[in-house]
């Protein structure tokens, strides 16, 4: 197997632009990244690479004329192998999404259908850029639905176990049980509810017992057992909260795809100029959108507005400059460079969206992918 040829076929450096979709989607819901988020990332990676393999399979005749160095026209990868890889990666992506729940599987199925429709026909129609933009927006929504669905599925069972254990501890306190018995029952709350919440319940009950406040009883314990008093978000609410971020990524992708339609022939000034204007508009919108969700408005997020502005500036710099160069000189090399810049700019844009939603950890992790993407892009083209 020619590993270099497969790296070119799958455009491996572009993979670094994928995890940020799911992380930005999770951040938009106000939930912390969890098992569902990581399943969404795995599903997105598979579906993204399926699209890359299918794209070259569908374009093999055109590439034989315009880009004979590509893996299929050069004979380094066979068309059958590329199509088989596309089918296998699509199946793998859907299987991973299914493990995150039905809403995530439904979103991943819509995403896969959009990718296949784009590669097999829509690419050469006026609907092509819209289809690609829809795919990127769906990828972010996949992260939101998978995160919310797994949190909602986990929430009732965990909350029930935590409440039962804490009520038992409170009952022990109310009936005058010994401190040792109260501590043992409270330890059950810690095991059921997780270290932070369980330990808090233990301390509260122990304090009540020490002060003789046994009349608080099971009802108060049940109230104390609730994690922050909030129930897991529904999947529908998660999708609604993630729609603005999905629309932002979709608009950026629409601009990049419009430019890419001229990357082999060049000659278009309007597409790069339009992409330049969209980049500036999106940067302003992301940088100056108000505060993060209520669940993230803490002292730890005080630095997030500055972080969001800095990441947005990195986004605008990465995308706008090559767009402007391509508009001034719409040659194929500069147009391809503009497309590459637009693809790489997805990373700081995703990071800025996560920071805007109050998720500093996701923002910094996503931003850290940019140097690796740049380094690999020097070896393997992303276009």
Secondary structure, 3 states (H helix, E strand, C coil): CCHHHHHHHHCHHHHHHCHHHHHHHHHHHCCCCCHHHHHHHHHHHHHHHHHHHHHHHHCHHHHHHHCCCCCCCCCCCCHHHHHHHHHHHHHHHHHHHHCCCHHHHHHHHHHHHHHHHHHHCHHHCCCHHHHHHHHHHHHHHHHHHHHHHHHHHHHHHHHHHHHHHHHHHHHHHHCCCCHHHHHHHHHHHHHHHCHHHHHHHHHHHHHHHHHCCHHHHHHHHHHHHCCCCCCCCCHHHHHHHHHHHHHHHHHHHHHHHHHHCCCCCCCCCHHHHHHHHHHHHHHHHHHCCCCCCHHHCCHHHCCHHHHHHHHHHHHHHHHHHHHHHHHHCCCHHHHHHHHHHHHHHHHHHHHHHHHHCCCHHHHHHHHCHHHHHHHHHCCCCCC
